[in-house]
Amino acid sequence: MNKRERFYAAVAGAPVDRPPLSVWMHFVTPYATGLQGAARHCEFLRQYDWDLAKAVSDYRHPLPDGMETVATPADMARITVQPMDHPTYANQIALLNGIRAELGEDWPVVDTTFDPIQQVLRHAGFSALRVILDNPRAARPMLEAVTETVIRYMRQLAANGIDGVFYSTRAAATEACVQGYARDAYEELLRPYDLAILGESRGVVRMLHACKNHLDLDRVADYPHEVLSWAAHDPTCPTIAEMRQRTGKCIMGGIDQARVVEQSRPEIRCDIDAALAVTGGRNFILAPGCTFGSNAPAHVFDTIAEYGRDRDSAVAA
């Protein structure tokens, strides 16, 4: 199977020669153009021959000119729908198209984006979450505007032939998590906007990433998605074995992104073995539970790429 065939078969739960394998990390800054970002991604993707060309997103949702953070309800009112020719979106589309042009049609390309609150906070600073939570009525117009912007961007992805989107939401993070949400805040400030975005994202494989820890994955169980990703090694989160019993969706995980930078080769192999034993290598993508830190040593990538590919093939056989 080529990479595209392997990816779509895994998503559908069909037989594969081996499960797809993917790792990603941040190495693009907003100072790089989209084409420069594509070159950096492609160097990493070719080095380890990952099955998914998953792009990270380092271009941030813009704040109005002169605004440094969201400190008041009046600040939220200034955040409006953004055009797709803004550098944030134009550069990311150029990055994705550059990856496709370099790697060809047989290599599935996946983008990354975030729920509307994360879109704002990743530029305004996460301390601004308190303003949103304390002023939910004032926050709604802002979240509606950001949702419309993300929906327009999702349509751009589909129009450009992007295969999937890794949609990161903190909707499943309960109040026990730092920057998590009580039930009423989740229902008012996250769920409606997540559903709107994912519902308008038909045409690409929706890879739902439940971000953070202390997760209640029942909150997102009915979200439209084809693939489910979360930090399954975190002791406050459900395990892959538990979720395999609860969902028929393709599961993405198996690598502990929090510990892997300090793990030995045998420990990494042990985690891979455990994930493949639980899933049988079917309806499964071998990947980290979130983004790798840039401090990951070379032996980590080498071990995942080599053992993951060899071990996957043995399971499939």
Wavefront OBJ file of the C-alpha trace (Angstrom):
o trace
v 0.000 0.000 0.000
v 1.161 3.533 -0.536
v 0.812 6.125 2.231
v -2.516 7.468 1.015
v -4.072 4.014 0.729
v -2.746 3.043 4.167
v -4.111 6.214 5.803
v -7.614 5.986 4.372
v -7.840 2.246 5.069
v -6.853 2.790 8.702
v -9.412 5.573 9.092
v -12.134 3.325 7.657
v -11.134 0.313 9.775
v -10.230 -1.671 6.656
v -7.253 -4.077 6.456
v -3.829 -2.428 6.180
v -0.375 -3.750 5.416
v 0.627 -1.933 8.624
v -0.831 0.944 10.651
v 0.163 4.434 9.532
v 2.916 6.069 11.555
v 3.258 9.783 12.284
v 5.200 12.193 14.502
v 5.125 15.990 14.370
v 6.811 18.921 16.050
v 7.076 22.710 15.865
v 9.910 24.152 13.814
v 8.184 26.952 11.905
v 7.972 30.507 13.203
v 5.658 33.293 12.029
v 8.756 34.900 10.537
v 9.023 32.118 7.956
v 6.985 32.241 4.772
v 4.646 29.413 3.921
v 7.111 27.994 1.407
v 9.960 28.159 3.923
v 7.744 26.331 6.388
v 6.951 23.699 3.780
v 10.656 23.095 3.192
v 11.275 22.583 6.924
v 8.375 20.170 7.202
v 9.427 18.197 4.137
v 12.997 17.769 5.369
v 11.662 16.218 8.595
v 9.037 14.112 6.813
v 11.510 12.684 4.326
v 14.145 12.019 6.985
v 11.866 9.612 8.870
v 9.445 8.684 6.085
v 6.352 9.300 8.223
v 3.095 8.118 6.687
v 1.245 11.394 7.305
v 2.510 14.795 6.279
v 1.040 16.493 9.349
v 1.708 20.211 9.432
v 1.783 22.178 12.661
v 0.189 25.626 12.827
v 2.428 28.448 14.014
v 0.657 31.373 12.339
v -1.676 32.816 14.959
v -5.230 34.128 14.641
v -4.684 37.896 14.437
v -5.656 40.411 17.090
v -6.789 43.917 16.056
v -4.039 46.454 15.513
v -2.737 47.774 18.800
v -4.320 45.032 20.908
v -1.835 42.992 22.936
v -4.241 40.824 24.920
v -7.907 40.408 25.833
v -8.289 42.271 29.122
v -11.904 43.460 29.004
v -15.245 42.632 27.370
v -14.658 45.621 25.099
v -11.504 43.938 23.799
v -13.507 40.857 22.849
v -15.911 43.002 20.867
v -13.039 44.134 18.612
v -12.288 40.607 17.344
v -14.102 40.070 14.045
v -14.232 37.658 11.107
v -10.909 37.542 9.262
v -10.351 37.319 5.491
v -8.583 34.304 4.037
v -5.943 36.489 2.408
v -4.642 37.477 5.846
v -1.036 36.191 6.195
v -2.092 33.818 8.996
v -4.215 31.807 6.569
v -2.460 32.543 3.286
v 0.895 31.397 4.685
v -0.540 28.182 6.113
v -2.280 27.322 2.835
v 0.972 28.045 0.992
v 2.783 25.763 3.462
v 0.309 22.925 2.854
v 0.374 23.341 -0.904
v 4.165 23.444 -0.790
v 4.230 20.135 1.081
v 1.888 18.599 -1.477
v 3.954 19.871 -4.397
v 7.158 18.501 -2.859
v 5.877 15.123 -1.658
v 3.284 14.295 -4.299
v -0.254 12.944 -4.259
v 0.511 9.627 -2.547
v 1.523 11.317 0.727
v -1.595 12.419 2.702
v -1.375 16.001 3.953
v -2.985 16.914 7.295
v -3.293 20.403 8.760
v -3.675 21.469 12.408
v -6.101 23.991 13.855
v -7.753 24.845 17.176
v -11.080 25.542 18.845
v -12.136 29.218 18.810
v -11.050 29.970 22.372
v -7.596 28.517 21.720
v -7.441 30.547 18.508
v -7.748 33.723 20.563
v -5.639 32.684 23.553
v -2.687 31.445 21.503
v -2.113 35.082 20.549
v -3.649 36.943 23.476
v -2.128 34.722 26.197
v -3.906 32.016 28.152
v -4.377 34.270 31.176
v -7.103 35.955 29.102
v -9.244 32.842 29.563
v -10.490 34.329 32.825
v -12.016 37.282 30.969
v -13.875 34.929 28.644
v -15.164 32.726 31.455
v -16.255 35.701 33.576
v -18.086 37.362 30.671
v -19.737 34.593 28.641
v -22.411 36.816 27.088
v -19.812 39.305 25.850
v -17.625 36.430 24.634
v -20.250 34.907 22.348
v -19.998 37.462 19.481
v -16.209 37.053 19.504
v -16.477 33.260 19.437
v -19.039 33.432 16.633
v -16.669 35.593 14.582
v -13.705 33.296 15.173
v -15.872 30.256 14.391
v -16.883 31.781 11.069
v -13.220 32.478 10.308
v -12.240 28.877 11.061
v -15.142 27.532 8.984
v -13.992 29.617 6.027
v -10.493 28.278 6.545
v -11.775 24.688 6.660
v -13.434 25.274 3.307
v -10.105 26.499 1.975
v -8.503 23.245 3.110
v -11.095 21.162 1.286
v -10.806 23.325 -1.837
v -7.036 22.811 -1.844
v -7.315 19.027 -1.597
v -5.944 18.707 1.946
v -6.657 15.202 3.235
v -7.333 15.855 6.908
v -7.397 18.345 9.744
v -6.143 17.715 13.261
v -8.696 19.734 15.230
v -7.492 20.467 18.745
v -10.181 21.305 21.291
v -10.061 21.629 25.049
v -13.759 20.849 25.362
v -13.075 17.530 27.112
v -10.741 19.089 29.710
v -12.685 19.297 32.962
v -12.277 21.891 35.690
v -9.718 19.613 37.383
v -7.348 20.566 34.530
v -5.458 23.836 34.495
v -7.273 25.857 31.803
v -10.061 23.275 31.822
v -13.796 23.985 31.773
v -16.714 23.429 34.107
v -19.706 21.771 32.504
v -21.695 24.963 31.975
v -18.736 26.766 30.372
v -18.098 23.802 28.079
v -21.745 23.727 27.000
v -21.941 27.471 26.376
v -18.497 28.481 25.151
v -17.032 25.413 23.462
v -19.493 22.788 22.332
v -21.691 24.881 19.967
v -18.681 26.312 18.145
v -16.812 23.006 17.907
v -19.921 21.373 16.444
v -20.351 24.192 13.929
v -16.748 23.930 12.736
v -16.622 20.144 12.571
v -20.030 20.003 10.926
v -18.785 22.322 8.175
v -15.560 20.341 7.721
v -17.015 17.566 5.605
v -14.688 16.651 2.761
v -11.584 16.218 4.917
v -10.774 13.534 7.491
v -11.599 15.105 10.844
v -8.978 14.107 13.400
v -10.427 15.194 16.730
v -7.714 15.915 19.283
v -8.983 16.162 22.865
v -6.254 18.385 24.258
v -4.855 18.538 27.821
v -5.559 16.189 30.762
v -8.315 15.300 33.236
v -10.440 14.516 30.199
v -14.109 13.596 30.050
v -14.201 12.140 26.552
v -17.963 11.643 26.775
v -18.189 15.397 26.183
v -16.883 14.961 22.636
v -18.177 11.471 21.852
v -20.878 12.804 19.516
v -18.646 15.384 17.829
v -18.376 14.721 14.060
v -14.998 13.047 13.533
v -13.318 10.071 11.924
v -10.184 9.840 14.107
v -9.785 10.352 17.869
v -6.532 11.559 19.452
v -5.711 12.315 23.093
v -2.881 11.899 25.639
v -3.726 8.283 26.464
v -0.622 7.807 28.643
v -1.652 10.575 31.035
v -2.915 8.930 34.254
v -5.899 11.313 34.363
v -7.103 10.255 30.898
v -8.738 7.088 29.539
v -6.359 4.482 28.159
v -6.377 3.219 24.587
v -7.773 -0.086 25.875
v -10.657 1.725 27.575
v -11.462 3.824 24.532
v -11.245 0.857 22.174
v -14.243 -0.500 24.067
v -16.124 2.804 23.857
v -15.609 3.979 20.288
v -15.512 2.491 16.830
v -13.583 5.485 15.517
v -10.006 5.179 14.356
v -7.729 5.745 17.345
v -4.537 7.774 17.032
v -1.875 7.388 19.726
v 0.477 4.935 21.385
v 3.497 7.199 21.928
v 3.823 9.085 25.234
v 4.828 12.550 24.047
v 5.390 13.751 27.625
v 7.969 11.085 28.535
v 9.392 10.020 25.204
v 12.120 12.675 25.195
v 13.612 10.892 28.253
v 12.833 7.294 27.284
v 15.318 4.644 26.241
v 14.923 2.689 23.026
v 13.540 -0.374 24.890
v 10.955 1.786 26.675
v 9.767 3.292 23.395
v 9.493 -0.177 21.878
v 7.499 -1.342 24.901
v 4.950 1.458 24.426
v 4.603 0.619 20.742
v 4.109 -3.066 21.553
v 1.421 -2.235 24.106
v -0.535 -0.036 21.693
v -0.410 -2.597 18.911
v -1.420 -5.399 21.279
v -4.526 -3.480 22.380
v -5.614 -2.362 18.906
v -4.387 -5.280 16.842
v -2.974 -2.634 14.520
v -6.364 -2.073 12.905
v -8.402 1.131 12.847
v -5.312 2.677 14.402
v -2.646 5.285 13.661
v 0.579 5.026 15.673
v 1.424 8.544 16.827
v 2.133 10.681 19.892
v -0.666 11.958 22.120
v 0.281 15.532 21.208
v 3.131 17.527 19.678
v 6.737 16.458 20.324
v 9.036 18.917 22.024
v 11.878 20.203 19.885
v 14.312 18.824 22.470
v 13.570 15.218 21.499
v 16.891 13.447 20.788
v 17.554 11.721 17.481
v 17.326 8.192 18.914
v 13.670 8.823 19.776
v 12.713 9.532 16.178
v 14.938 6.751 14.876
v 13.393 4.174 17.208
v 9.800 5.148 16.469
v 10.402 5.204 12.720
v 12.357 1.932 12.585
v 10.623 -0.184 15.212
v 7.206 1.277 14.571
v 7.418 0.403 10.905
v 8.912 -3.068 11.437
v 6.649 -3.947 14.351
v 3.564 -2.668 12.526
v 4.380 -4.869 9.566
v 4.766 -7.912 11.806
v 1.377 -7.265 13.429
v -0.329 -6.812 10.066
v 1.196 -10.062 8.811
l 1 2 3 4 5 6 7 8 9 10 11 12 13 14 15 16 17 18 19 20 21 22 23 24 25 26 27 28 29 30 31 32 33 34 35 36 37 38 39 40 41 42 43 44 45 46 47 48 49 50 51 52 53 54 55 56 57 58 59 60 61 62 63 64 65 66 67 68 69 70 71 72 73 74 75 76 77 78 79 80 81 82 83 84 85 86 87 88 89 90 91 92 93 94 95 96 97 98 99 100 101 102 103 104 105 106 107 108 109 110 111 112 113 114 115 116 117 118 119 120 121 122 123 124 125 126 127 128 129 130 131 132 133 134 135 136 137 138 139 140 141 142 143 144 145 146 147 148 149 150 151 152 153 154 155 156 157 158 159 160 161 162 163 164 165 166 167 168 169 170 171 172 173 174 175 176 177 178 179 180 181 182 183 184 185 186 187 188 189 190 191 192 193 194 195 196 197 198 199 200 201 202 203 204 205 206 207 208 209 210 211 212 213 214 215 216 217 218 219 220 221 222 223 224 225 226 227 228 229 230 231 232 233 234 235 236 237 238 239 240 241 242 243 244 245 246 247 248 249 250 251 252 253 254 255 256 257 258 259 260 261 262 263 264 265 266 267 268 269 270 271 272 273 274 275 276 277 278 279 280 281 282 283 284 285 286 287 288 289 290 291 292 293 294 295 296 297 298 299 300 301 302 303 304 305 306 307 308 309 310 311 312 313 314 315 316 317
